[in-house]
């Protein structure tokens, strides 16, 4: 043996081979140490033959190479058979940072990157359409992660309200017609589940009364008035009605008070528990939170299920409780005191625990509903996305998670159709958390279920050859976002530009809390897209924070205090420049104007005008024209590697938001922020600052030119957001008044009254000042 070892050492010097110990093999290759009863005299040696094959000598495993290969292959086979279950255990919440990091690093991940080899040509075409419409898994997880972080940031910005995003987009599906619902939960109200002993003296407390006749709906009876009533939304005591059985919370008064207090300057419509504005793409819902898990849904915890959902997801759902929203059952006339139990937080967590196949199946069902079922007039609106989602919840609980693979996509789709057909036939759709609650009541009954059954059966009968037509008809969506290697992020960018606007802070300390949260996120997030989102959030918070700091008073502050105060302000202003192309610069120009440095303000104003070029995408629009999206794609063709925060700084534009009582807004416009925040379009604010600067510098010629530029800008109303037109006309009226033209000012104020959407809160006062 010794001579053999010497020959190996010689060969190592000649051919570059070396001795590798057992422990190196263990750590480098992850080889498991098998039990071996004998004595080991020599460590294992790896060497390479002239043909390039690896030779193992001094076998320390206690088995032959063939035995090892056989065990290894069997291990891989067992792992593949339980792949979904292993992933489900390792990453129960798939919108987490850990799972997103896994997706970005794991190139061999089959879910969404490699089409299963067992798919035939037609199934592969369907899969490709679905991936193009729904997105790859990493796109879906980034959408989910985006709204998870947005909720966290919003909750820090206003601790009196809990912000929750829901709807298809927050669930990760950005399909044509997908909605985003923004829910606001009032934190100063406690709801207890028939347990008055839990009353806390500083909270207004309501008792939840459940009736067996209407499972899924509750009455809320007032039992305690808190010491401090939150005024952030409204006074909830104004929504109480006295009855013979006690003081109960009214759904109608609740909605009307919300609309009157928080949407007084907006034109809104109320549908169910939601309030919407015609100019916004988001529905706003207000509700209350039940911290404990309700007894009526306790059976959900203990009922038999397969692997989904796992215990980690269930524990998070139970700890999050549930909600009540202000809508009663449709089939009951007197329902003013009936509140619907909502599990939107739980459902969002369940959707975020879906694997890619489950999400594709959900997307296929939604597209089938939108483009096939709802096209037939006789059954239109009998089914909704919530019923489809419920069927997938039940199916996922009843089947093994291993069934949900790409190769079984159509099997899962047909099983969901079978379940829906059973429910329609029986006119009974059980709520996932409260099966006793029939969600078909007031929708599907024995008078209209037969046509719906025929439609569902027809979908099953036509087969995959015609199901793919669902994607081909009216599919302008896929052509709007070409799936090219260097533009895979395009849909993610556009989604963020439309919807990811964070709320304004309630107090100054909320800004500091939020900045600490964002800094911690930046340390742990690994996705470049999410890091860019956090950087943009950070810039927005800096724009808000600078407006909470009062301007220093020179004669009351020392030079050292003035120095540190200005240093911190410049820091926040500089950080705020990353929001978009111009809004941060407008705040900077306004800051210099209030410091009476008019020439500096004019220099920045000229720079802003040079940046307001055609082709920039305006943020927070309901929809973007195809030509603008294609132009944006072309602009980014050579800048695809930069963060989204840098892309926004280069290629997007948005109005500047002056907070209520903002010290940065010019003194001439203080009245406009006396009642509420105000959004001002960049060209309007820029020309207004130019007018004001020239007014103080005494340059009448340039002042008149700036005023004319401001008038022309507002005259081109197609470049201004509709909900900011009233504020823009009011600002023009203020400038006309400063210029001595009171008639023109009054004309602007009158026109501001007639605008659609949001109305300026100071217009009436401005007009009275002139009269």
N, C-alpha and C positions, 0 to 999 in steps of 0.2 A: 504493500500500500504506500509505503514511503517513497518508493521509486516512482509510482504513479503520480504522487503529489508533486515530486520534483519536475517530472515531465510537464505537468500542467502549469507549473510556475514558469517553466521555460517558454512554453507555448504562449503564456500570457504576455511575456515580454516581446515575443515575435509578432503575434497577431493582435495585440491590444486587449487581450482578455484578462480579467481579474477575478479573484475569489470574492464571492458575495456571501455574507453570513446569513444564517436563518433569520435573524432579527431584521436585517435589511429587506429581505423578501417579505416578511410579515408587514412591515410598515409601508413599503413602497407599493406592493401589489395587493395588500389587504387580504392575504391568505390566512384562512382560519387554522389554528393550531389543533390538530387532531390528537386525541389521546394515544400514547404509544407505550406499551408495557415494558419494552426492552430498554437496554442501556445505550445511550448515544456516545460514541467515541469521537465522531467527526461531525462537524457542521455541514449543512447542505452546500453544494457547490453548483453554480450555473456556469456553463461554458458554451461556446458557440462553435459549431462544426464548420467545415469549409463550404457547405451548401447554405449556410446561414441559419440553420435550425438551432434551437436552444437545447442543450444536453444537461439533464439534471443527474448529478451523481451524489452518492452518500444520502440516499432518500431518508429524510428525517420525518416524513409524514406518517410513516407506519402503514403505507399502502402503495400500490403500484401507480404509475402514471395513468394508466388506463382507468384504474379505479377512481383516481382523483378527477379525471375528466368527466367520468360518468356522474359522479356526485355533483360536480360543478354544473353540468348541464341540467341535471334534475333540479338543482337549486334555482337556476335561472327560469326553468319552466314553471316551478311553483310560484316564483315571484311574479312572472308575467300573468299567471292565472289570477293572482290577487293584487294586480297592479293598482287598480282603482281603490281598493280597500286600504292598501298601504298608503297611497297618496292622501286618502280621506283621513286617515289617522294622523299622518305626519303634518298635513296642512288642512285642518278642519275648516278654517276661514280662509277662503282663497282670494279675498281682497286684501290680505295682509301683505306687509312689506316682505316677509320671508318667502311667501309663495311667488310673488312677483320677481324677486331676486332669483329664485329657482328657475322660473320660466326663461329669464333672460340669459342665464348661464348654461342651462341644460339644452344642448343642441339635439339630443336624441329623444326629446319628449315628443310622443306621438300625438297627443291631443291638440290638434289644430295646426301642426306644422307638416306632418307627413300623412297623406291620405292612406287609409288602410288598404293593403294590397288585395284584400278580398272583395273590394267594391268593383262591380261591373261598370261598364262605360256610362250607362245612364245614371247610376247611383253616384258616380264620380262627378258627373256634370251637375247634379243636384247639390252635391257637397260643395263644389266650387261656387255655385250661386249663393249658397248659404253663407259661406265664408266671406264672400264679397259684400253681402248685405248685412250680416250680423257682425262680421269681423273675426279676425283670428283671436285665439284665446288671450294672447298678451294684450291686444287692444281692449278686449272686454274687461280684463283685470285692471288695466290702467284707468278706464272709465269709472269702475267701481271704487278704486283707490282715490281717485280725484274727489268724488263726492263724500267719501268717508272723511277725508282731510278737510274738505270745505265745512262739513258739519262741525268738526272739532274746532275749527277756527271761528266760526260764527258763534258757537256757544261760549267761547272765551271773550268775544267782542261784546256780548250782552249776556251777563250771567242771570238776568231776570227772566230770560226766555230760553227754552231748549229748542234748537233748530234741527229739523229732520227733513232731509230730502227723500222723496219717494217717487214712484212712477217708473216707467220702463227705462228711462235714461239712467236714473240712479241705480237701477238694477243691473246696468251694463249693456243694455240693448239700445243702440241708436238707429232705430228703423224709421222709415218715412212715417210721419204722424205720431212718433213717440212723444210722450208727454213727460213733464217734470213737475211734480207737486212739491210745494214748500209748506211744511207744517210747522206751526208755532205752538209750543206748549207753554202755558202759563205756570211758572214755577212756584208762585206764592199760594197755590191752592193744593190741599191734600185730599185725596179720595181714599176712604177706608172701606174694606169689604165686610160690612156688617159687624164692625168691631169698634165701638165708640171709645173703648179704653185706650186706643192708640192716638187720641187727640193730642196735638201739640199746641200749646197756648199761642204761639206766634204765627200760626198758619190758619187760614180759613179752611174749615174741614167740611167735607160732604160725605154722606154715607151712601154707598151704592146699594140700591134695592133691586133684586133680581126677581122677575116673575117667570114662573114655569110656562106660562102660556106664550111668552115671547122670548125664547132663549136668544142670546146675542144682543139684547137691548136691556137697558137699565134705567132706573130713575135715580136722580141725585138730590138727596134731601140735605138741606143745610142744618148742621148741628152745632157749629162753632164759628164765630167771627174772629179772625186773627187780630193781633195787636197792631200790626202794621200792614196796611192794604197796599199792594203793589199798584202803582199807577202807570206802569210801563205800557200796558195795553189798554186797559180800561178798568173801572171798578166793577167787579163781578157781582157785587150786591145789587147793582141796578138790573140784573137779569133774574132776580128771584121773584117768584109769584107765590102768594099765600093760598093754601088750599085747606080743606078740612083735615087732611092728614099731616099737614106741616108746611114748611117752606121749601119749595122745589125750584130747581134751576130750569129755566125755560130755554129751549133751543132757538125759538124765534127771536126772543130778546137778546140772546147771546150773539147771534149773527148780525142783527141790526145795530147793536152797540159797537161791535167790531168794525162794521162798515162805516158807521158814523164818526168814530173816533180816529181810526187809522187810515181811512180812505176818503176823508171829507173833501179833499181837493181833486179827487179822481172820479172818473165815470166808470162804475163797476157793475158787474152782473153777478147774481148769486145763483148757484146751482148746487143743490145738496148742501154739504158742509163747506163748500169751496167758494171763494170770492176771486173773481178774475177781472183783469182789465183788458179792454179790447186791443191795446197796444202792446201787451206783454204776452209771452209764450208760456208763462208759469201760472199755475193755479195756486192760490194761497188758502190753506186750511188752518183753522184754529181749533185747538182742543185742550184736553186736560189729561194728565198722566196718572195712572194707577200704579204705584210703586210695587205693590205685591201682586203675585199671580192670582187671578180671580178663581174662586172655587168652582164656578161654572165650567171652567176650562181645565180643571185639575186632572180629568181622565186622560187628557193628551199626554201628560207626563208618564203615566204608567202603562199605557196600552202597548200591545205587542207590535214590534216593528223589526225589520231587517237591520242592515248596517246604517241606514240614513234616517234621520240625522244622528250624528255621533253625540256622545255625552257632553263633549266640550261645547258644541253648538247649543245643545239643549240647556245647559247651565247658563250660558249667556242670555238665552231667550227668557228663561225664568227670572233671572236677576233684573232684566230690563223691564219686566211688567208688561202692561198693555195700556191702551189709550181709550178715551171716549171722545166721539166727535158729534157735532150738533146736527144729527139727522135721524129721523125716526123711520119705522117700517112703512113702506109705500102702501101696503094693503090695509093699513089702519088709519082711519080718518083723524081721530083725536090723538095726535102723537106729539104734542108740544112738549111734554115732559119726558119723552122717550129718547135716550141717547144710545147710539150704536157703539158697541165694543169694537175697537179697531186694533188689529194686530200688525199694523204696517211695519213697525220696528222689527218684529219677529219674522215677518215675511221677507223683509230685506236681508236679514241675517241668513235665512234659509236659501234665498237666491244666491247669496255670496258664497254659500257652501256647495253649490252645484258644480259638477265637473263640466267639461266643455261639451260633451255630448248632451247632457241635460239642457244646457243653455241653447244649443243648436235646435234641439227638439222644441223648446219653448219658442224660439224665434220662428220655426217652421209653422207651429200652431198659430202664432199671432198673424203671420203673413197669410195663412189659409183663411183665418177669420176675416181679415181686412179685404183681401183681394178675391175671395171666392164666396164665403157665406154671406157677408154683408152686401154683396152685389145683388143678391136675390131679394127683391122687395118684400116678399111675404114673410121672410124670416129675419129681416134686417133688425139688428139691435136686440134680438132675443138672447143671444149669447154675448158675453163681454170678455175682455182679457182676464178679468179676475176669476171667472169660472174656469177658463183654460189653465190658468196658473194653479188653481186649486186641484184640478184633475192631475196635474203633473206632481204636485205635492203628495197626493194620495198614492199615486203609482210608484214614486220614488221610495216611499215608506214600505210599500208592500213587496217590492222586488229587491233582489240583490244588487248592490252597487255595481257589480261586475257586468250586469246586463247593459249598463249605459256605456257602451263603447261606440266608436264611429261606425264600425261594421254593423251595429244593430240599430242605427238611427231610425230607419223606417219601421222597424219592429216596435220601437218605443213610441213612435208617432201613431201607429195603428192601435197600440194598446191604450193610448190616451183617447183616441177617437172612440174605442169600444167603451171606455168608462163614461165618456160624455153621452154616448147613445143610451147606456143603461140609465143614467140620471134623467135624460130627457124623456125616456119611455115611462119612467116612474114619476116624473115631474118633481124630483127631489134631488137637490144638490147640497150635500152636507158640507158645512163649513169645516175647514181642516182642523181648527182648534175646538170648535163646539159643534159636533156632528148633529146635535138636536136642532140646530139652526138651519132651516131650509132656505137657501139663498135664492131659489127659484120663485119664491112667493112674490106675486106682483109682476112676474116676468113670464115664466114658462108655465103653462097649465094644460089641461086636457083638451082645450079648444084650439091650441096653436102648436102642440108638440108634434103632431104627425108630419106636417110639412118640414119641420126642422129635422126630424128623424130621417126623412127621405133625402134631404140634402147631405146629412152626415154619412148616410149609407152610400150615396152616390160618390162622395169623395173617396171612400174606401174602395169602391168598385172600379173607378177609373184607373187606379194604380199609379205607379211612379211615372209612367210614360207621359201622363197628363198633369201630374202634380207639379212638374217642373214649369208648366206654363204659368203657374202662379207668379213665378219670378220674372217671366218674360213680358207679361202684360203690364203696361204703364210703368215700366221699370226705368224711369229717368234717374233714379237715385244712384244706381251703380255707375252710370255714365258721367255723373257729376264728380265723382271721386275716382279717377282712374287709379287702379292698383298697380303702380309702378314700383320698382325696387327702391327708388329714392324719394317716394312720396307716400310711404306707408303711414306716416304720421298725420296726413292731411286731415282726415276726419276727426282725429283727436284734437288737433288745433282748432278747427272750426267749432267743435262742441264747446271747448273751453271759452272761445271768444263769445259764444252766444249766451252761455248760462252760468259760468263760474264767477259771479260777482258776490263778494263777501259783504256782510252787513256793516253798518257804521257802528262805532263803539258807543256804549252807553255812558261811560266815564273814562277819564284819562288812564286810570289804572288798568282798565280793560286792554288798552293798547300794549302796556308793558307785559301783561299776562300772555297776550297773544304772541308778542315777539319772542318771549321765552319758549312758548310752545313751538313756534316755527324754527327757532334755533336748534331745539332738541330733535325736531324732525329732520333737519338738514344733516345732522350728525349720523343718523341711522338709515335714511332713505338711500337706496343705491341706484334706482332708475333715473336716468337723465331727464326723462319727461316729468317725473314727479318732483325732482329737484328744481326744475325750471318753474313748475307751478308754485312751489313753496317760495321761491325767490320773488315771483310776482305778488304773492300774498304779502310778503314782507314789505315790498315797495308800497303796496296799497295802505298797509297799516302805518307806515311812516308818513304817508300823506295825511292820514287822519290824525296822527299824534301831533304833528306840527301845528294843527289847528286847535288843539286843546291847550297849547302853551300860550299864555297871554304875552303880548309884546312888552318888553321892559320899558319902564318909565325912566328917561335919562336923569332927571333931577332927583329921583328917589333911589337910584342904584349907584353903587360904586363902580369904578372902572373895571375892577376885577370881576364883579358880578355881571357887568355888561359883556365883558369878554367871554366868560364861560357861557352866558346865556346865548350870545350870538353864535358861538362855536357849536353848541348843541343844535341850534336851529338849522345852521348850514349842513350839519350832519344829516338831520332828518330830511331836509329838502333835497340833498344830494341822493340819498337812498330812494326817495320818492320818484326820481327820474326814470326808474326802470319799469314803471307801469305800462307806458305806451310811448308814442313818439312825442307827445306835446303836453299832456296834462300836468306832469311834474314841473315842466318849464313855466307853465302859466302860473302855478303857485309861486315859483321863484320870482317871476316878474311882478306879481302882486305884492310879494314880500318887499321887494325893493321900492315899489310905489308907496307903500305905507311907511317905509323908512325915509321917504321924500328923496330918494335917489332916482329921479325921473329919467335921467339919461341911461342909467344902467337898465332900468325897466324897459326903455325903448329898444335897447340893443337886443334884449332877450325877445321882445315882441317881434322884432324883425326876423330873428332866427326862427321863431315859431311859424311865421308866415312862410318862410322858405321850406319848412318841414311839412306844411299842410298841402301836400301835392295830391293830385288825382291818383287813385289806385290804392290808397291806404284802406285797409279794412276797418270799418267802424265797429267797435265792440258792442256786445249786448244787443244785437239785432235779432228780430224774430227769425229771419231767414236771410240767406246771402244769395245773390244772383249767381248763376253758373259762370258767367264771364268773369266776375270778380274772383271766384274761387280758382278758376283756371289761371288767371293772371298772377294770383298769389302763389300758386304752384310753380309757375315759371320763375318768379322772383326768387323762390327758395331752392331752385334746382342746383345752385352752387353754394348754398348755405345750409344744407340739411344737417350738418353736424353741430350747429350751435343750439344752445338751450332755447326752450320755448319762451323764456323770459326775454332773451335777446331778440328773438323773432318778433315778439310783441313790441319791443322798443324800436325796431326798425320798420315794421310793416303795419302797425295798427294805430288807431287813433280813437280817442274817446273824450267825452265832455269832462270838464273839471267839476268836482263835487265840493261845494263849500258847505261845511257843517253849520248847524244852527249856532249863532253867536260867534262864528269864525272870526278870529282877529286878522286873518289874511285878506279878507275881502275888502275892497276899497271903502272908505268911510261913506262915500256917496251911495253905496249899495247896502249899507247895514240893515236897512229896513227889510230887504229881501230875505235875510236870514233871521229875522226876528221871530218868526213863527215855525219855520221848518228848514230843513236842508234844501239846497237848490243846486240843480245841474245846469251848467252853462256850456253851450257848444264852444269849442276852442276858437274858431274864427270870430264868434261874437264877443267872447271875453278879450281876445287879443286886440281887436279893433276898439273895444271900449276902453281898454287900458291906454292905447295910443291916444285916443281922444282926451282922456283925463290928464295924461302926461303933458300933451301939448297945451291943454287948457291952463295948467299950472305954470308951464314955461312961457305962456303968453304968445305962442306962435299960432296966430289965428288962421293962417293959410293952411298949415298942416292939420290943424284941428278940424277945419271944415272938410278936408280931404278924408280924414279918419272917420268923421261922422257919415260922410257919403259912402265910404267902404262898408261901414256897419249897416247902413240902410240897405245897400245892395245885397249884402250877405243874407240878411233876414228876408229880403224879397225873393231870393232863390230858396224857397222853402223845401225843395226836394233834397237839399244837402243838410237839413236840420232834422233831428229826431222830432216826431210829432208831439211827444210829451214834454218837450222843452221849448216849444214855440211860444207859449204864453209868457214864460220867464224872459225869453229873448226880446219879445215886443215890449215888455215892461222896462227892461234895461235900455232899449232904444228910446223909450219915452223919457227916462231919467236924463239921458244925454241931451235930448231935445230941450228939456226944461233948463238944464245948465247952459245951453246955448241961447236961451231966451225965446224959444219958439214954443209957447204954451199950447197953441192950437194943435200943432203936430204931436205934442206929448199926449194930449187928451185923445187924439185919434188913435194913437198906439195903445193907450190903456183900454179904449173901447174895443179895439180889435182883439186885445189879449183876453177880454171877457168871453169872446165868441169862439175861442179855440177849442178843439176837441182834445180829449185826454186830460192831463193834469193842468189845473189852472193855478196861476201864480197867486200866492197868498197875500201879496202886498199891493196888488193892482188897485183895489178899491181905496186903500189909504192914500196911495199916490194921487189918485184922481181927486180925492177930497182935499188934499193939500193945495192943489191948484185952484179948485173952486172956492 
